[in-house]
């Protein structure tokens, strides 16, 4: 399994908007590279958001058996 660096963002109240995104009151993981350094600083400075840098496990991608668009024959 690969690791992905993310920002886990939780708004203290539903619907807080910062860095062009509405943030819900439940935690949402965003890839760290989705934001500029300035946006990350802005998010962390907002006292209405809880922002944590963390890593999550990402399953290794494997191609589907039979390839894309394969049809069963009868």
Protein Blocks (a to p, Z undefined) as FASTA:
>chain_A
ZZddddddddfbghiaeehiacdfbdcdddfklpcfklmmmmmmpmkbccdddddddddd
dddehiahiacdZZ
